[in-house]
Amino acid sequence: MSWGDLEDVGRLFNQAFRQVAKAPSRDLVAYLDHLFLSSPNYTEEAGSLVHRNAAGRIDSALLALPMTFEIENRRITARLLCAFMADGRAGLAGAARIARAIRVSNPEFCFSDNASPVSADHWMAGGGSMLPVQSLEWRRSFRPTGAMMERIRTKLPWLNAPFLSIAAHPVDQMARRMMPSLAARQELRGRWVTADVDRLLHCFQTMTRHFSLRPSWSKDEFVWLLENAASNRMQGTLTSKVLLDREDKEIGACIYFHRPRRTAHVLNVLSEPGHEVEVVEAMFAELEASGHVAARGMAQPFLMNALLRTGRTSFVNRGYFCMTTDRKDVRNAVVHDDLYVGGLASESWSRLLTDFR
C-alpha cells in the first residue's frame, strides 16, 4: 500500500466496516497515512497490502502495523494485522491472495487480536494458531446498574446520559449494600503513582523480561504508541500508573483509559512475578475509587489466576487472537504461554474501532 492508495482504501473501509458507500473524510485518510505509512518501524516489506482487480481497482486490503518484539533476547519485526477488508464477494479472490501472500512471506511473527470467526478459520487453515485465552476479554463490574446504563447509551445514544447516571446511583448503592462482593478489596499494601514515559518503559522492560516473547520497543516507538492511543479521546483519557510497595519498590503497572462513571478500558497490566494477585486487586480498587462503573481488558495466561481470585470477574469473547510464524522459537513460546502481548500491542486503542462514523 502506498500513499496514492489511501483514498480507495478509506472508501473500502467505509463500505466494509461502516456499511456506507462514500468517500473517506480527510481525517480518515490522514489517520491511515499516519498509522500505517508513517510509524517508526514502517518499511514497504512490513507494511500494508492491497489487491487490484483486472480493472486496476482496489478490491481488498489488509492494514499492517510493524512492531519490534523480542524472542529469547533476539529482536524481530512483528506485524500487527488490523482491518482486513474486501469489496463484498467481488473482493474475496483478492483477499485470498493477500492472505496467501502473508503466509508465504516467511513471517517472523504476524498476529491479529480482533479477528472475526471467518478470519480465524482462514488463519488456522493456513497453518496459523488461535490463542483462546487472549481471545477473551475480562470484565469486572463495580456498579452494575451504571454499567448497564452505559450499554444502553451505546445502543441508544439519544437518551439523556446525565439522567441515566443519576438514576443508576441509588440503585447501585443498594446493590452494593446487599452484595458487598461488588466492591473491590481495599486492603492495599502499596500505592499507585502516576508514571512518566521513562518510568513506564522501564516497567515494561523489567516486568516482561521473564517472557520469551515480548515487545521490545525503543523509546521512540513506545512514545509513538502512547501518543496515538491518547489521541483516541472517545475511549477516555489515557492514564499510566505504577504500583509501589511499602518500600517504594515497583511491583506493578497499568495503562488504561480513564472514564469516570463509565467503564475503564485497561490496555496493559504489568506485574513482577509473584505479585499478580495484589497488582490486580490494587488495580480494581484504584479504578473503583476513580469513579468507574466497571473495568475491562485483554485476558492473558499469567493474569488468569489473579483475575479468577478477585471474584465478580467474567469473561467474554473479544474477537479471535490469531498468529502465524515461521520460527520454531516463537511457536514454542506461544504453545507454552510464554509470551506477553497486551493492549498497546493490539488495535484496541485505534480510532478505527471507535471513530470515523
N, C-alpha and C positions, 0 to 999 in steps of 0.2 A: 504494500500500500504506500502510495506517495501523496504529497500534498494535493496534487491535482485530482485525487480520487475522493477527497473528503466530502465534497458536495453530494456525490452519488451515494457514498457510504452513509451520510447523515439521512438522506432520503430513505434508504433501505432500513435504517434504524427506526425511523418514524413508522414505517409500514409494518415492520416485524414486531416491535415492542410497544408502540403507541397506537397501533391499529388505525393510523391516519395516513392517507396518501398526500403528503405535502412536502414541500422543500424544507430543509432544515433551517433553523434560525442561525443567525451569525454566532450567537453564543454557543450553540451546539457544535458548529464547525470549529470554532476556536478551541473548545474544550477537547474535541477529538485530536486536534493538532497538538495541543499542549500535552495531553496524556499519552498519546501513542506514537508521536513523532518527535517529541522534544524531551523525553525523560533522560536522566543522567546516563543510563545504560543503553540507550537506543542504538541499534545498528540495523541495517537493512536485513541482515540474515536472521536476526532475532525479533524482527518486527511483525506487524500485522500482515494478513494475506487477503487478497481479493481475487475473485474469478470473473473473467469476462466471457460472455457467450459469443456465439458466432457473429453476432451483430456488433460486437465491441462494447456491449453494455454490461456493467457490473451487476451480476445476479446473485452473488453470495459474498460474504466477507467474514473474517474472523479477526477480532481485535486482540492483540497480544501485548503484554507489558513485561519487558525483561527485568529480572531482579537478580541480585547477587545472593547466592546461597553457598553453604559450605557443607561438604560431605567428608567426614573424617579428616578435618583440617585442610582440605583441598577445595579451593574456590571453583564454583561452576556458575554458568549463566542459566538460571531458571526462567521459564516463561509462564506467566500467569495468563491463561487464555480466558478472555472475558466474553463479550457478546458474540455469539455465533449466529449469523442471520442469513436467510435466503429469501428470495423473491417468490414465495409460495412454491408450488410444485415445479414451476419453471426453473427455480434455482437449486433444486435438490441435487442434480447431477454435478453442478459446480461445488456445492457444499461437500459432496462426497469426495471430490478431487482435492479440496482443501484439507479434509480430514486425512486423506491418504498422504498428502504432501507432508503433513506433520509427522505421521508415523514413520515414513521412510527417510526423514531428515536426521535420524540417529540422535534424538533429543536427549540431553543430559537430565533434564527434569522439566516436564511440562505438566501443568496442573490447572484445574478449574474448581472453584469452591461452590459453584452455584449452577451445576448442570441440571437440565431437565431429565425426566426418565428416558426420553428418546435419545438424548445426547449421551446419557450414561450407558445405554445399550451400545451405542457406537464406540464409545471409549473401550468398553470391555471386549467387544467383538474384534477390535483392532489390537488386542493384547495388553490393554491398559488395566488399571485396577480402580475399584471404588472403595473408598475408606469409610466404613459405616459410622464410626464414632464422630469423625469430623463432618459428616453429613448431617449431624444433629445440632440443633440449637437448644441450649439450656435456657430455662425461664424461671425466674424467682419473683413471686408476687408479694408485695408488702401491703398494698391497699387494693384488694381485689375489685371493689366497685369502681374505683378510679381507673384501674387498668381496663375494666370492661367498657367504661365510658370512652376511653381513648380509642378502643377498637371501633366503637360505634361512630365516633367522629371521623375516623379514617374512611369508613364506608359512606357516611352521610355528612360531608364537610360543611353543609349549610346549617347544621344545628349550632345552637349557641354554646360555644365551648366554655366560657366562664360559668354559665349557669350549670352546665353538667358537672364541672369540678366542684362547685359549691354544693350541689345536691348530693354528690358522692361522699363528701367529707363526713357527715354524721353517720351514714350507713357504715363506712369503713371503721369509724371509731367503735361502733357497736360490735362489728365483726371481730375486731382486734381484741376487745374485751372477752368475747365468747371463745375465740381461738387464739390464745397467746402465741402459738407457734408461728403465726403470721409475722410477728416481729422478729427482726434479725437479732442474733445474740449480741449482747452489748459488753460482754466481759473481755474487752480488748486488752491485749498485752503489748501494745505498741501504739504508734501514732502515725497518721498519714501526713505527709508534707508535699507541697507542690514541687514538681520536678522540672528543671530546665532541660534543654536538649542534651547537653553533655552528660548530665546525671542519668537521664533516661537511657541514652545509648549505652552508657556503662552498665546499667542494669541488664539490658538486652544481651550484652556481650558476656557478662559473668553468669547470669541466671539461666542461660540456654547452653552453656559450654559443655554440659554433660550429655547433650543430644548429639547423635552422629550427624544428623541432617538438620540444618537450621539456617535462618537468614544470616548473612554476613555483610550487612550494609555499611558502606562508607558513611561518613558524616554528611556529605553532600546528598547522597541518596536518601538517607534517613530524614534529613530536613525536608527534602522534596516530597517524600511520602506524607510527613506530618502536615506540611502546608497544604497539600492537596486534600487530605482528609478534613482539615479545618475549614476548607472552602465549602464543604457540604453543610451549610448552616441549617438546612431543613431537618437535619438529624440532631442539631443542638450545638453546644459549644464544646469543642474538643478539649478534654481535660486530662492531664497526666500527673499521676501521683506515685510516690514511693512510700512503702511501709517500713518504719524503723522500729526495732525492738527497744527494750528498756536501756540497752547500752548504745543506742543510736546506730546500730548496725542495720544495713539494708537487707531485708529479708523478703521483700515482695514489691511488686509494682503493678499498676494497671493504667490503661488508656481507655477512655470512654467518652461518649457524647453526653454532656450534662443537659438534662431537660427536666427542670422542676415541674412536678405534677404530671409528668409523663414517664415513659419507660426509658431507662438509661440503656443505651446500646454500648456494650463493652466490647472493644476491639481486641485488646490483649490483656492477659493475666500472666504475670511472671512470678516465680517463686524460687527461692533457694530450696534445694532438695530437702524434704522432710518438714517443710513449713507450709505445705499446700493447704492444709485444713485451716490453720489460723489466718492465712492470707485471704482465703475465700470468705471465711466468716467475717473478717475485718472489712473486706470489700463490701459485703452486703450491708453491714452496719453503717458504713460510710455513705453508701448510696441511699439507704433509707433515711438517714439523718439529713441528707441533702434535699429531701423532699420528693424523691422519685416514687412513683406508684408501683414500679416493678423494674426488673433488670433482665437483660438477655445477652447472649453471646455465643460464640462458637464452642462446641464441646471439643475437648481434646483428651486423649487417654490419660495423661498424667494428672488431669484435673478431676477425673470421674469420682475417685474415692472421696475427695473433699466435697464435691457437689452433692453426692448422694448422702453424705453425713449431715449436711446442713438442714435437711428436711424442707418440705414445701417447694422442692425443685422439680420441675417437669421437663420433658424433652419432646421436641417436635422435629420433623424433617425440615431442613432449611434449604434444600437443594443438594444434589449429589456432589460430593468431593471426589473428583476423579483425577488420576495422574497416569503418566506414561514415562518410561525412561529406557535407555539402552545400557544403563550402568547397573552392574550387579550390586555394588555397594549401596546405591540408592534403593534398589528393590529390597535388599536385606534390612535397611533401616525402616522402610515402610512396613514390612512384614512383622518386625519386632516392635512396632510402635515407638521407634527410637527417632522421632522427628518432632520438631516444633515448627508450626506454621503461624496461626493466629491471624487476627483481623487486619493488621496492616499489610500482611502478605495475602490479601484477598481483594475482591472487588466490593466488599460490603460497605466501604466508605465512599465508593464512587458516586458522583452525582448522576451517572447514567441510570442508577436504580431508583432515584427519588425525584429527579428534576426533568426539565425539558418536556413538560406535558403539553 
